[in-house]
């Protein structure tokens, strides 16, 4: 998530960077995806942000309940 946000994250979105860095568990990270999407979209545009978020979301398959990944449109493996 931090890599997707890029180096601008620390200066433009320090709160989101800290929330991602210090998330307590995988579900906390799952729910931060919307904030990360908004941050990426603000400097890379909506289309690229959605592509990056799709790649990030695939990393959660098998780590969060399948009901969460099903709602987001991620294909199960």
C-alpha beads as a LAMMPS data file, in Angstrom:
LAMMPS data file: protein, C-alpha beads

77 atoms
76 bonds

1 atom types
1 bond types

-500.0 500.0 xlo xhi
-500.0 500.0 ylo yhi
-500.0 500.0 zlo zhi

Masses

1 110.0

Atoms # bond

1 1 1 0.000 0.000 0.000
2 1 1 2.765 2.400 0.896
3 1 1 4.645 1.570 -2.281
4 1 1 1.501 2.188 -4.332
5 1 1 1.078 5.581 -2.687
6 1 1 4.654 6.496 -3.537
7 1 1 7.074 8.845 -1.874
8 1 1 4.533 11.662 -1.778
9 1 1 2.588 9.779 0.876
10 1 1 4.740 10.972 3.745
11 1 1 4.279 14.647 2.923
12 1 1 0.805 14.765 1.367
13 1 1 -0.933 12.031 3.345
14 1 1 0.971 11.509 6.599
15 1 1 -2.103 10.302 8.518
16 1 1 -2.902 7.602 5.950
17 1 1 0.750 6.568 5.838
18 1 1 0.813 6.218 9.619
19 1 1 -2.481 4.304 9.680
20 1 1 -1.153 1.826 7.098
21 1 1 2.221 1.516 8.801
22 1 1 0.751 0.870 12.231
23 1 1 -2.346 -1.134 11.309
24 1 1 -3.048 -3.775 13.932
25 1 1 -4.035 -6.558 11.574
26 1 1 -4.867 -7.539 8.013
27 1 1 -8.507 -6.480 8.361
28 1 1 -7.442 -2.978 9.367
29 1 1 -5.377 -2.835 6.184
30 1 1 -8.340 -4.108 4.161
31 1 1 -10.516 -1.277 5.389
32 1 1 -7.807 1.305 4.661
33 1 1 -7.996 0.537 0.925
34 1 1 -10.513 3.332 0.360
35 1 1 -8.227 5.903 1.953
36 1 1 -5.297 4.608 -0.066
37 1 1 -7.394 4.776 -3.251
38 1 1 -8.300 8.401 -2.564
39 1 1 -4.680 9.311 -1.875
40 1 1 -3.397 7.666 -5.056
41 1 1 -6.195 9.179 -7.134
42 1 1 -5.325 12.659 -5.936
43 1 1 -1.933 12.573 -7.630
44 1 1 -2.104 9.721 -10.174
45 1 1 -5.729 9.961 -11.281
46 1 1 -8.724 7.714 -10.694
47 1 1 -7.972 5.138 -13.404
48 1 1 -4.440 4.378 -12.244
49 1 1 -5.554 4.416 -8.613
50 1 1 -8.188 1.759 -9.351
51 1 1 -5.603 -0.396 -11.146
52 1 1 -3.240 -0.150 -8.208
53 1 1 -6.037 -0.884 -5.747
54 1 1 -7.082 -3.971 -7.725
55 1 1 -3.525 -5.319 -7.469
56 1 1 -3.446 -4.544 -3.747
57 1 1 -6.856 -6.140 -3.165
58 1 1 -5.751 -9.416 -4.761
59 1 1 -3.108 -9.739 -2.051
60 1 1 -5.882 -10.079 0.524
61 1 1 -7.493 -13.179 -1.003
62 1 1 -7.307 -15.937 1.592
63 1 1 -6.317 -13.505 4.338
64 1 1 -9.648 -11.803 4.969
65 1 1 -13.050 -13.478 5.017
66 1 1 -14.178 -14.436 1.527
67 1 1 -17.328 -12.370 2.004
68 1 1 -15.164 -9.234 1.965
69 1 1 -13.245 -10.121 -1.169
70 1 1 -16.443 -11.242 -2.932
71 1 1 -18.074 -7.876 -2.303
72 1 1 -15.112 -6.074 -3.841
73 1 1 -15.302 -8.086 -7.059
74 1 1 -12.026 -9.948 -6.594
75 1 1 -12.003 -13.355 -8.215
76 1 1 -11.156 -16.158 -5.851
77 1 1 -8.352 -18.518 -6.756

Bonds

1 1 1 2
2 1 2 3
3 1 3 4
4 1 4 5
5 1 5 6
6 1 6 7
7 1 7 8
8 1 8 9
9 1 9 10
10 1 10 11
11 1 11 12
12 1 12 13
13 1 13 14
14 1 14 15
15 1 15 16
16 1 16 17
17 1 17 18
18 1 18 19
19 1 19 20
20 1 20 21
21 1 21 22
22 1 22 23
23 1 23 24
24 1 24 25
25 1 25 26
26 1 26 27
27 1 27 28
28 1 28 29
29 1 29 30
30 1 30 31
31 1 31 32
32 1 32 33
33 1 33 34
34 1 34 35
35 1 35 36
36 1 36 37
37 1 37 38
38 1 38 39
39 1 39 40
40 1 40 41
41 1 41 42
42 1 42 43
43 1 43 44
44 1 44 45
45 1 45 46
46 1 46 47
47 1 47 48
48 1 48 49
49 1 49 50
50 1 50 51
51 1 51 52
52 1 52 53
53 1 53 54
54 1 54 55
55 1 55 56
56 1 56 57
57 1 57 58
58 1 58 59
59 1 59 60
60 1 60 61
61 1 61 62
62 1 62 63
63 1 63 64
64 1 64 65
65 1 65 66
66 1 66 67
67 1 67 68
68 1 68 69
69 1 69 70
70 1 70 71
71 1 71 72
72 1 72 73
73 1 73 74
74 1 74 75
75 1 75 76
76 1 76 77
